[in-house]
Amino acid sequence: MQLTIFGEPIIDPNAIAQIQRCADGPDDRATLTADAHYGYGHPIGGVVAYKNKISLSGVGFDIACGNKACQTNIRASDIDTEQVMDAIFKKIGFGVGRPNPKPIDHPVFDLISKAAFKPQRDMMKLAMDQLGTVGSGNHFVDLFEDEQGWLWVGVHFGSRGFGHKTTMGFIALSKGKRFDEHTPEGGMDAPPILFDAAGQLGQDYLAAMRLAGEYAYAGRDTVVAKVLEILGARPVFEVHNHHNFLWEEVHFGQKYYVVRKGATPAFPDQYGFVGANMADTSVIIRGKDSDKSREGLYSTVHGAGRAMSRTRAAGKKRWKNGQVQYLTKGEVDWLNVKKGIKKQGIVLRGAGADEAPECYKKLDDVLAYHEGTIEVTHRLRPVGVAMAAPDMFDPYKD
């Protein structure tokens, strides 16, 4: 195994140990990006290139979670941000309790109706109900202003319940059970779930994962289109990437099955959108070619990376009868955070203490460890942030 680590001084040692367990074959190659942290069976920010294995754990539960950013043809100073954010929060569903307020038709439903992996055909209602919803956790719909004053739309979310149910079904299959049979998902240190790339289960998973990817892309396209409609704007430039996915790629003259869990592909001249947090500057990046890039499997960060756990930030909570109950107090003073956000001129809708800026590393510090592999082409200052509120429960978050 060959391992490249970006930003080792700021990475949780547990994430390093985890990636070493995931990539323990002699032909495996692996990378940890500087925003890496501990995950379920596979670290977030972990990239592994396998010769003949398909890694469910390297894709994760939120198949094809990703980012999309869109530069518009209007100036940030020309909108009523309060009014626009009200409309976004009303017309787009956040959290599992809010399906798409206005279900839509989309060509992706034709793909689902003919899914090569037939159990996904039975998920049509779920897919139709949730297309265009954002979910909760660290998923967002944001407005930004760039250096020239142009308004951008940025979103982050994945395949919602469609991807989650697909993942849980393949976990069951990996244990010899039926696709629809309940199976414990395993703990953080569970061995990665790997399928033989030449076997039927591996090929079935590839087909199912790719369809979930189509669904996730359709969802982000739908949400961005809805925001453009609210704004009365048109797109000028778009950036769109998955960061929980598997690709078939060639590295060092060899074909690999590459999983990037919480890591953005950054091949030469490929663009990516990397979010910071609700208060700090996000960026549009472009991949560069270098020895360092090649060693890193042309991968970069997908965000700033968490510096504080959700429980530590917001306190321990549980759900009872559809209501959130806090069992312990968190460290984040959320009321004070909201005052600071407002003072910065950012219009906030929803969100909670576990998404406060102090829960994340500083994006510029993280990006510095990837110097020579990417370049920043735009810096985006947040002007509007919409996320699910803490009482919007969502089991499908990233």
Backbone hydrogen bonds in HBPLUS format (Angstrom, degrees):
<---DONOR---> <-ACCEPTOR-->    atom                        ^
c    i                          cat <-CA-CA->   ^        H-A-AA   ^      H-
h    n   atom  resd res      DA  || num        DHA   H-A  angle D-A-AA Bond
n    s   type  num  typ     dist DA aas  dist angle  dist       angle   num
A0002-GLN N   A0028-ASP O   3.12 MM  26  6.64 149.0  2.22 142.7 151.3     1
A0030-ALA N   A0002-GLN O   2.76 MM  28  6.13 152.7  1.83 165.7 167.9     2
A0004-THR N   A0030-ALA O   2.91 MM  26  6.31 152.9  1.99 139.8 147.2     3
A0032-LEU N   A0004-THR O   2.93 MM  28  6.47 146.3  2.05 154.2 163.1     4
A0006-PHE N   A0032-LEU O   2.94 MM  26  6.07 168.3  1.95 164.2 167.8     5
A0010-ILE N   A0007-GLY O   3.02 MM   3  5.78 152.0  2.10 125.6 132.6     6
A0011-ILE N   A0008-GLU O   3.20 MM   3  5.19 170.1  2.21 111.4 114.2     7
A0015-ALA N   A0012-ASP O   2.87 MM   3  5.45 137.4  2.05 116.7 127.4     8
A0017-ALA N   A0013-PRO O   3.00 MM   4  6.31 163.7  2.03 153.6 157.2     9
A0018-GLN N   A0014-ASN O   2.94 MM   4  6.04 146.5  2.05 136.9 146.8    10
A0019-ILE N   A0015-ALA O   2.99 MM   4  6.23 158.8  2.04 147.3 151.1    11
A0020-GLN N   A0016-ILE O   3.13 MM   4  6.33 150.5  2.22 144.9 153.1    12
A0021-ARG N   A0017-ALA O   3.13 MM   4  6.43 140.7  2.29 139.7 149.4    13
A0021-ARG N   A0018-GLN O   3.11 MM   3  5.16 125.1  2.43  95.2 109.0    14
A0022-CYS N   A0018-GLN O   3.04 MM   4  6.36 147.5  2.15 145.2 154.6    15
A0023-ALA N   A0019-ILE O   3.01 MM   4  6.14 151.7  2.10 147.0 153.0    16
A0028-ASP N   A0025-GLY O   3.17 MM   3  5.21 158.1  2.22 105.7 112.5    17
A0029-ARG N   A0049-ALA O   3.15 MM  20  5.09 158.9  2.20 139.6 146.0    18
A0049-ALA N   A0029-ARG O   2.74 MM  20  5.09 168.8  1.75 154.5 157.2    19
A0031-THR N   A0047-VAL O   2.80 MM  16  4.96 150.1  1.89 144.1 148.7    20
A0047-VAL N   A0031-THR O   2.82 MM  16  4.96 163.3  1.85 157.8 157.6    21
A0033-THR N   A0045-GLY O   2.91 MM  12  5.16 164.5  1.93 149.5 154.4    22
A0036-ALA N   A0033-THR O   3.00 MM   3  5.50 152.2  2.08 127.1 127.6    23
A0037-HIS N   A0044-ILE O   2.99 MM   7  5.34 148.1  2.09 137.3 145.2    24
A0044-ILE N   A0037-HIS O   2.90 MM   7  5.34 138.1  2.08 160.8 169.1    25
A0041-GLY N   A0188-MET O   2.90 MM 147  5.27 159.6  1.95 128.1 132.3    26
A0046-GLY N   A0043-PRO O   3.12 MM   3  5.12 133.6  2.34 127.9 123.2    27
A0045-GLY N   A0261-LYS O   2.58 MM 216  5.70 153.1  1.65 146.4 156.5    28
A0261-LYS N   A0046-GLY O   3.12 MM 215  5.60 173.2  2.12 161.8 159.6    29
A0048-VAL N   A0259-VAL O   3.08 MM 211  5.47 150.6  2.17 144.6 153.7    30
A0259-VAL N   A0048-VAL O   2.93 MM 211  5.47 161.8  1.96 156.5 158.2    31
A0050-TYR N   A0257-TYR O   3.00 MM 207  5.14 173.9  2.01 135.9 135.4    32
A0257-TYR N   A0050-TYR O   2.75 MM 207  5.14 165.4  1.77 155.3 160.1    33
A0197-ALA N   A0052-ASN O   3.02 MM 145  5.18 172.4  2.03 133.1 130.7    34
A0054-ILE N   A0195-PHE O   2.79 MM 141  4.91 160.9  1.83 145.0 150.8    35
A0195-PHE N   A0054-ILE O   2.75 MM 141  4.91 160.8  1.79 142.3 149.0    36
A0056-LEU N   A0193-ILE O   3.01 MM 137  5.58 141.6  2.17 154.5 165.2    37
A0059-VAL N   A0056-LEU O   3.11 MM   3  5.34 148.3  2.21 104.5 113.9    38
A0060-GLY N   A0056-LEU O   2.91 MM   4  6.16 168.9  1.92 159.3 162.8    39
A0065-CYS N   A0062-ASP O   3.10 MM   3  5.68 140.3  2.27 145.4 137.2    40
A0064-ALA N   A0244-ASN O   2.71 MM 180  4.74 153.7  1.77 157.8 149.7    41
A0243-HIS N   A0065-CYS O   2.70 MM 178  5.86 155.0  1.76 166.3 158.4    42
A0066-GLY N   A0157-PHE O   3.09 MM  91  5.74 159.6  2.13 124.2 127.5    43
A0157-PHE N   A0066-GLY O   3.21 MM  91  5.74 145.7  2.34 159.6 164.8    44
A0067-ASN N   A0241-ASN O   2.99 MM 174  5.63 133.3  2.22 149.8 163.5    45
A0241-ASN N   A0067-ASN O   3.02 MM 174  5.63 164.8  2.04 164.0 168.9    46
A0068-LYS N   A0155-VAL O   3.03 MM  87  5.37 156.9  2.08 144.0 148.4    47
A0155-VAL N   A0068-LYS O   2.82 MM  87  5.37 158.7  1.86 157.6 164.7    48
A0069-ALA N   A0239-VAL O   2.88 MM 170  5.21 156.5  1.94 146.7 154.1    49
A0239-VAL N   A0069-ALA O   2.88 MM 170  5.21 155.7  1.94 154.8 158.2    50
A0070-CYS N   A0153-VAL O   2.78 MM  83  5.14 149.9  1.87 151.5 160.3    51
A0153-VAL N   A0070-CYS O   2.86 MM  83  5.14 154.3  1.93 142.5 150.4    52
A0071-GLN N   A0237-PHE O   2.80 MM 166  5.14 159.6  1.84 155.6 161.1    53
A0236-VAL N   A0071-GLN O   2.73 MM 165  5.42 158.9  1.77 164.5 159.9    54
A0072-THR N   A0151-LEU O   2.85 MM  79  5.63 162.2  1.88 166.7 168.9    55
A0151-LEU N   A0074-ILE O   2.97 MM  77  5.95 163.9  2.00 164.5 159.4    56
A0078-ASP N   A0075-ARG O   3.03 MM   3  5.35 158.1  2.08 109.2 116.3    57
A0076-ALA N   A0149-GLY O   3.00 MM  73  6.01 163.7  2.02 159.6 164.5    58
A0079-ILE N   A0076-ALA O   3.47 MM   3  5.97 171.8  2.48 115.2 115.7    59
A0084-VAL N   A0080-ASP O   2.95 MM   4  6.20 163.4  1.98 159.6 165.1    60
A0085-MET N   A0081-THR O   2.89 MM   4  6.01 167.6  1.90 155.6 158.6    61
A0086-ASP N   A0082-GLU O   3.03 MM   4  6.21 150.7  2.12 144.2 152.3    62
A0087-ALA N   A0083-GLN O   3.10 MM   4  6.37 156.3  2.16 145.9 151.7    63
A0088-ILE N   A0084-VAL O   2.92 MM   4  6.23 156.0  1.98 151.4 158.4    64
A0089-PHE N   A0085-MET O   3.00 MM   4  6.10 165.8  2.02 148.3 151.5    65
A0090-LYS N   A0086-ASP O   3.02 MM   4  6.17 136.7  2.22 139.9 151.7    66
A0091-LYS N   A0087-ALA O   2.84 MM   4  5.87 161.6  1.87 153.9 158.2    67
A0092-ILE N   A0088-ILE O   3.05 MM   4  5.74 136.0  2.26 145.7 151.2    68
A0134-VAL N   A0093-GLY O   2.84 MM  41  6.16 168.5  1.86 170.1 171.8    69
A0098-ARG N   A0095-GLY O   3.18 MM   3  5.75 166.5  2.19 117.7 120.6    70
A0096-VAL N   A0393-PHE O   2.94 MM 297  5.87 139.6  2.11 129.0 141.6    71
A0100-ASN N   A0129-ASP O   3.21 MM  29  6.15 164.4  2.23 172.3 176.7    72
A0109-PHE N   A0106-HIS O   3.06 MM   3  5.94 160.7  2.09 126.4 130.6    73
A0110-ASP N   A0107-PRO O   3.02 MM   3  5.44 136.8  2.21 108.1 119.1    74
A0112-ILE N   A0108-VAL O   3.03 MM   4  6.39 151.9  2.11 145.7 153.4    75
A0113-SER N   A0109-PHE O   2.96 MM   4  6.14 153.8  2.03 143.3 150.1    76
A0114-LYS N   A0111-LEU O   3.20 MM   3  5.26 140.8  2.36  96.9 107.9    77
A0115-ALA N   A0112-ILE O   3.15 MM   3  4.83 163.6  2.18 109.4 107.5    78
A0120-GLN N   A0117-PHE O   3.05 MM   3  6.10 159.0  2.10 135.7 139.9    79
A0121-ARG N   A0118-LYS O   2.87 MM   3  5.45 152.3  1.94 119.7 128.0    80
A0122-ASP N   A0119-PRO O   3.20 MM   3  5.60 143.7  2.34 105.7 114.5    81
A0123-MET N   A0120-GLN O   3.06 MM   3  5.28 162.5  2.10 108.4 113.4    82
A0127-ALA N   A0123-MET O   2.89 MM   4  6.11 163.2  1.92 159.4 164.8    83
A0128-MET N   A0124-MET O   2.84 MM   4  6.07 159.8  1.88 155.6 160.8    84
A0129-ASP N   A0125-LYS O   2.86 MM   4  6.04 160.4  1.90 155.1 160.3    85
A0130-GLN N   A0126-LEU O   3.10 MM   4  6.20 149.0  2.20 145.9 153.3    86
A0131-LEU N   A0127-ALA O   3.01 MM   4  5.90 130.1  2.27 146.0 155.1    87
A0133-THR N   A0130-GLN O   2.94 MM   3  5.39 149.8  2.03 146.2 140.2    88
A0139-HIS N   A0136-SER O   3.24 MM   3  5.45 157.4  2.30 118.5 124.7    89
A0140-PHE N   A0156-HIS O   3.13 MM  16  5.35 137.0  2.32 128.7 141.2    90
A0156-HIS N   A0140-PHE O   3.11 MM  16  5.35 151.8  2.19 146.2 145.6    91
A0141-VAL N   A0386-ALA O   3.00 MM 245  5.23 149.9  2.09 148.4 155.8    92
A0386-ALA N   A0141-VAL O   3.01 MM 245  5.23 135.5  2.21 135.5 148.7    93
A0142-ASP N   A0154-GLY O   2.77 MM  12  5.11 174.9  1.77 162.6 164.4    94
A0154-GLY N   A0142-ASP O   2.93 MM  12  5.11 165.0  1.96 143.5 145.3    95
A0143-LEU N   A0384-GLY O   2.78 MM 241  4.78 159.8  1.82 138.4 141.4    96
A0383-VAL N   A0143-LEU O   2.88 MM 240  5.59 172.3  1.88 143.5 143.5    97
A0384-GLY N   A0143-LEU O   3.27 MM 241  4.78 156.8  2.33 131.8 127.0    98
A0144-PHE N   A0152-TRP O   2.91 MM   8  4.91 158.2  1.96 136.8 140.2    99
A0152-TRP N   A0144-PHE O   2.85 MM   8  4.91 159.2  1.89 136.3 140.1   100
A0145-GLU N   A0381-ARG O   2.82 MM 236  5.17 149.0  1.92 140.3 150.1   101
A0381-ARG N   A0145-GLU O   2.92 MM 236  5.17 167.5  1.94 149.4 145.1   102
A0146-ASP N   A0150-TRP O   3.00 MM   4  5.49 158.3  2.05 149.9 156.6   103
A0149-GLY N   A0146-ASP O   3.02 MM   3  5.22 162.9  2.05 111.3 116.1   104
A0163-GLY N   A0159-SER O   3.16 MM   4  4.83 159.2  2.21 111.2 115.4   105
A0164-HIS N   A0160-ARG O   3.13 MM   4  6.39 164.6  2.16 152.5 157.4   106
A0165-LYS N   A0161-GLY O   2.86 MM   4  5.82 167.1  1.87 147.1 150.5   107
A0166-THR N   A0162-PHE O   3.19 MM   4  6.24 150.1  2.29 134.2 142.5   108
A0167-THR N   A0163-GLY O   2.94 MM   4  6.18 160.0  1.98 149.9 154.7   109
A0168-MET N   A0164-HIS O   2.96 MM   4  6.23 168.9  1.97 155.6 157.9   110
A0169-GLY N   A0165-LYS O   2.98 MM   4  6.07 151.6  2.06 141.7 149.5   111
A0170-PHE N   A0166-THR O   3.10 MM   4  6.41 152.2  2.18 147.8 154.5   112
A0171-ILE N   A0167-THR O   2.94 MM   4  6.25 143.5  2.07 150.0 161.2   113
A0172-ALA N   A0168-MET O   3.10 MM   4  6.37 154.7  2.17 143.3 149.3   114
A0173-LEU N   A0169-GLY O   2.99 MM   4  6.33 156.7  2.04 143.0 149.6   115
A0174-SER N   A0170-PHE O   2.89 MM   4  5.99 147.6  1.99 138.0 146.4   116
A0175-LYS N   A0172-ALA O   3.00 MM   3  5.28 144.8  2.13 104.4 115.1   117
A0177-LYS N   A0172-ALA O   2.93 MM   5  5.08 159.0  1.98 146.8 140.5   118
A0176-GLY N   A0173-LEU O   3.03 MM   3  5.04 162.5  2.06 110.4 111.5   119
A0181-GLU N   A0178-ARG O   3.11 MM   3  5.10 165.6  2.14 109.4 111.8   120
A0190-ALA N   A0187-GLY O   3.18 MM   3  5.28 165.3  2.20 110.0 111.6   121
A0199-GLY N   A0196-ASP O   2.97 MM   3  5.14 152.5  2.05 107.3 116.1   122
A0203-GLN N   A0199-GLY O   3.05 MM   4  6.32 159.0  2.10 150.2 156.1   123
A0204-ASP N   A0200-GLN O   2.80 MM   4  5.97 155.1  1.86 150.0 157.5   124
A0205-TYR N   A0201-LEU O   2.93 MM   4  6.10 157.0  1.98 144.4 150.6   125
A0206-LEU N   A0202-GLY O   3.01 MM   4  6.27 159.0  2.05 145.9 151.4   126
A0207-ALA N   A0203-GLN O   3.10 MM   4  6.34 163.8  2.13 148.5 151.8   127
A0208-ALA N   A0204-ASP O   2.95 MM   4  6.17 164.1  1.98 152.3 156.9   128
A0209-MET N   A0205-TYR O   2.75 MM   4  5.85 163.7  1.78 157.9 162.5   129
A0210-ARG N   A0206-LEU O   2.97 MM   4  6.11 161.0  2.01 148.5 153.5   130
A0211-LEU N   A0207-ALA O   3.10 MM   4  6.34 152.3  2.18 144.3 151.5   131
A0212-ALA N   A0208-ALA O   3.02 MM   4  6.31 156.2  2.07 146.5 153.1   132
A0213-GLY N   A0209-MET O   2.88 MM   4  6.21 140.6  2.03 142.4 154.4   133
A0214-GLU N   A0210-ARG O   2.98 MM   4  6.37 146.6  2.10 143.6 151.6   134
A0215-TYR N   A0211-LEU O   3.00 MM   4  6.33 153.6  2.07 147.3 154.7   135
A0216-ALA N   A0212-ALA O   2.88 MM   4  6.15 155.0  1.95 146.4 152.9   136
A0217-TYR N   A0213-GLY O   2.98 MM   4  6.18 165.2  2.01 150.3 154.0   137
A0218-ALA N   A0214-GLU O   2.96 MM   4  6.15 157.1  2.01 143.5 150.2   138
A0219-GLY N   A0215-TYR O   2.90 MM   4  6.17 151.4  1.99 146.6 154.5   139
A0220-ARG N   A0216-ALA O   3.02 MM   4  6.35 163.8  2.05 156.4 159.0   140
A0221-ASP N   A0217-TYR O   2.90 MM   4  6.08 161.9  1.93 152.4 158.2   141
A0222-THR N   A0218-ALA O   2.89 MM   4  5.99 154.2  1.95 143.8 151.2   142
A0223-VAL N   A0219-GLY O   2.99 MM   4  6.25 159.0  2.03 150.7 155.4   143
A0224-VAL N   A0220-ARG O   3.00 MM   4  6.14 170.1  2.01 152.0 155.0   144
A0225-ALA N   A0221-ASP O   2.94 MM   4  6.05 158.0  1.99 145.9 152.6   145
A0226-LYS N   A0222-THR O   2.97 MM   4  6.20 148.5  2.07 142.4 151.0   146
A0227-VAL N   A0223-VAL O   3.00 MM   4  6.33 155.6  2.06 151.6 157.7   147
A0228-LEU N   A0224-VAL O   2.93 MM   4  6.20 159.1  1.97 151.8 157.7   148
A0229-GLU N   A0225-ALA O   2.94 MM   4  6.15 147.9  2.05 141.5 150.5   149
A0230-ILE N   A0226-LYS O   2.95 MM   4  6.27 154.8  2.02 146.6 153.0   150
A0231-LEU N   A0227-VAL O   2.91 MM   4  6.17 153.7  1.98 148.8 156.2   151
A0232-GLY N   A0228-LEU O   2.81 MM   4  5.82 127.5  2.08 138.2 152.4   152
A0233-ALA N   A0228-LEU O   2.97 MM   5  5.06 160.1  2.01 145.3 149.0   153
A0232-GLY N   A0229-GLU O   3.20 MM   3  4.99 132.0  2.44  90.6 103.6   154
A0262-GLY N   A0243-HIS O   2.63 MM  19  5.06 134.5  1.83 146.2 158.9   155
A0263-ALA N   A0243-HIS O   3.39 MM  20  5.06 151.7  2.48 130.3 132.3   156
A0245-PHE N   A0260-ARG O   3.28 MM  15  5.75 148.9  2.38 134.3 139.5   157
A0260-ARG N   A0245-PHE O   3.03 MM  15  5.75 160.2  2.07 163.8 170.0   158
A0247-TRP N   A0258-VAL O   2.82 MM  11  5.21 158.6  1.86 148.7 153.9   159
A0258-VAL N   A0247-TRP O   2.76 MM  11  5.21 159.7  1.80 171.2 167.0   160
A0249-GLU N   A0256-TYR O   2.98 MM   7  5.43 155.7  2.04 151.5 158.2   161
A0256-TYR N   A0249-GLU O   2.72 MM   7  5.43 162.0  1.75 168.0 172.8   162
A0251-HIS N   A0254-GLN O   2.86 MM   3  5.36 153.3  1.93 158.4 157.9   163
A0254-GLN N   A0251-HIS O   2.97 MM   3  5.36 162.3  2.00 114.9 120.8   164
A0264-THR N   A0300-THR O   2.78 MM  36  5.12 149.9  1.87 137.5 143.6   165
A0300-THR N   A0264-THR O   2.81 MM  36  5.12 152.7  1.88 146.8 156.0   166
A0266-ALA N   A0298-TYR O   2.78 MM  32  4.99 169.6  1.79 133.8 131.7   167
A0270-GLN N   A0267-PHE O   2.85 MM   3  5.26 162.6  1.88 142.0 141.5   168
A0269-ASP N   A0287-GLY O   2.81 MM  18  5.05 163.4  1.83 134.6 128.9   169
A0287-GLY N   A0270-GLN O   2.87 MM  17  5.27 157.3  1.92 141.6 147.7   170
A0272-GLY N   A0285-ILE O   2.86 MM  13  5.16 144.7  1.98 143.1 144.3   171
A0285-ILE N   A0272-GLY O   2.79 MM  13  5.16 162.7  1.82 148.4 154.4   172
A0274-VAL N   A0283-VAL O   2.91 MM   9  5.42 172.2  1.92 163.7 166.3   173
A0283-VAL N   A0274-VAL O   3.02 MM   9  5.42 169.7  2.03 156.0 158.5   174
A0282-SER N   A0380-LEU O   2.90 MM  98  5.03 154.8  1.96 153.5 150.0   175
A0380-LEU N   A0282-SER O   2.79 MM  98  5.03 175.6  1.79 144.5 146.0   176
A0284-ILE N   A0378-HIS O   2.96 MM  94  5.03 157.7  2.01 140.1 143.1   177
A0377-THR N   A0284-ILE O   2.82 MM  93  5.62 158.3  1.87 150.1 157.3   178
A0378-HIS N   A0284-ILE O   3.43 MM  94  5.03 157.5  2.49 132.5 131.8   179
A0286-ARG N   A0375-GLU O   2.83 MM  89  5.36 143.8  1.96 149.4 161.0   180
A0375-GLU N   A0286-ARG O   2.89 MM  89  5.36 144.8  2.02 143.9 155.4   181
A0288-LYS N   A0373-THR O   2.76 MM  85  4.98 153.2  1.83 142.0 134.8   182
A0294-ARG N   A0290-SER O   3.00 MM   4  6.31 162.9  2.03 154.9 158.2   183
A0295-GLU N   A0291-ASP O   2.94 MM   4  6.18 161.9  1.98 150.2 155.3   184
A0296-GLY N   A0292-LYS O   3.00 MM   4  6.12 139.8  2.17 137.1 147.8   185
A0296-GLY N   A0293-SER O   3.14 MM   3  5.03 122.8  2.48  91.3 106.0   186
A0298-TYR N   A0293-SER O   2.89 MM   5  5.06 167.5  1.90 154.8 152.6   187
A0297-LEU N   A0294-ARG O   3.03 MM   3  5.10 157.9  2.08 110.6 111.8   188
A0361-LYS N   A0305-GLY O   2.90 MM  56  5.74 164.6  1.93 172.0 175.9   189
A0307-ALA N   A0359-CYS O   2.60 MM  52  5.20 174.1  1.61 134.4 136.5   190
A0308-MET N   A0359-CYS O   3.18 MM  51  4.68 138.1  2.36 132.3 122.6   191
A0313-ALA N   A0309-SER O   2.99 MM   4  6.16 152.7  2.07 145.2 152.9   192
A0314-ALA N   A0310-ARG O   2.86 MM   4  5.93 177.6  1.86 158.4 159.2   193
A0315-GLY N   A0311-THR O   2.70 MM   4  4.69 140.1  1.86 130.2 139.1   194
A0331-GLU N   A0312-ARG O   2.93 MM  19  6.17 160.9  1.97 151.6 157.2   195
A0332-VAL N   A0313-ALA O   3.09 MM  19  5.17 169.8  2.10 139.9 140.9   196
A0327-LEU N   A0316-LYS O   2.63 MM  11  5.31 157.8  1.68 150.0 157.5   197
A0328-THR N   A0316-LYS O   3.32 MM  12  5.05 151.9  2.41 133.1 133.3   198
A0318-ARG N   A0325-GLN O   2.85 MM   7  5.32 149.5  1.95 146.9 157.1   199
A0325-GLN N   A0318-ARG O   2.77 MM   7  5.32 158.3  1.81 163.8 169.5   200
A0320-LYS N   A0323-GLN O   2.86 MM   3  5.30 164.0  1.89 153.6 157.1   201
A0323-GLN N   A0320-LYS O   2.98 MM   3  5.30 158.7  2.03 111.0 118.0   202
A0337-VAL N   A0333-ASP O   2.97 MM   4  6.29 152.2  2.05 149.5 158.5   203
A0338-LYS N   A0334-TRP O   2.92 MM   4  6.18 162.2  1.95 154.9 158.2   204
A0339-LYS N   A0335-LEU O   3.14 MM   4  6.40 149.1  2.24 139.9 148.0   205
A0340-GLY N   A0336-ASN O   3.04 MM   4  6.34 153.7  2.11 146.3 153.0   206
A0341-ILE N   A0337-VAL O   2.90 MM   4  6.23 155.1  1.96 153.6 160.9   207
A0342-LYS N   A0338-LYS O   2.99 MM   4  6.17 163.6  2.02 147.9 151.9   208
A0343-LYS N   A0339-LYS O   2.95 MM   4  6.16 153.3  2.02 144.3 152.0   209
A0344-GLN N   A0340-GLY O   3.12 MM   4  6.38 137.5  2.31 140.3 150.5   210
A0344-GLN N   A0341-ILE O   3.14 MM   3  5.23 130.5  2.39  96.6 109.5   211
A0346-ILE N   A0341-ILE O   3.24 MM   5  5.66 161.9  2.27 155.0 150.7   212
A0345-GLY N   A0342-LYS O   2.88 MM   3  5.15 157.2  1.93 109.7 116.6   213
A0347-VAL N   A0383-VAL O   2.98 MM  36  6.16 170.9  1.99 133.4 133.1   214
A0385-VAL N   A0347-VAL O   2.83 MM  38  6.21 160.9  1.87 159.2 161.6   215
A0349-ARG N   A0385-VAL O   2.80 MM  36  6.14 149.1  1.90 161.3 170.4   216
A0387-MET N   A0349-ARG O   3.02 MM  38  6.43 158.3  2.07 159.9 165.4   217
A0351-ALA N   A0388-ALA O   3.13 MM  37  5.36 142.0  2.29  94.6 104.7   218
A0355-GLU N   A0352-GLY O   2.99 MM   3  5.70 165.0  2.01 123.5 127.8   219
A0356-ALA N   A0353-ALA O   3.18 MM   3  5.17 166.2  2.20 110.1 110.4   220
A0359-CYS N   A0356-ALA O   2.92 MM   3  5.57 164.4  1.95 124.1 129.3   221
A0360-TYR N   A0357-PRO O   3.11 MM   3  5.77 167.8  2.12 122.8 125.4   222
A0365-ASP N   A0362-LYS O   3.06 MM   3  5.40 122.0  2.41 105.7 119.8   223
A0366-VAL N   A0362-LYS O   3.14 MM   4  6.48 154.7  2.20 152.1 159.7   224
A0367-LEU N   A0363-LEU O   2.82 MM   4  6.07 167.9  1.84 162.9 165.7   225
A0368-ALA N   A0364-ASP O   3.08 MM   4  6.12 143.4  2.21 139.2 147.7   226
A0369-TYR N   A0366-VAL O   3.19 MM   3  5.79 145.3  2.32 112.7 120.5   227
A0370-HIS N   A0367-LEU O   2.85 MM   3  5.28 154.2  1.91 113.6 122.3   228
A0371-GLU N   A0368-ALA O   3.27 MM   3  5.31 158.5  2.32 110.4 109.8   229
A0373-THR N   A0370-HIS O   3.00 MM   3  5.69 157.8  2.05 145.2 146.8   230
A0392-MET N   A0389-ALA O   2.95 MM   3  5.48 162.3  1.98 125.9 127.6   231
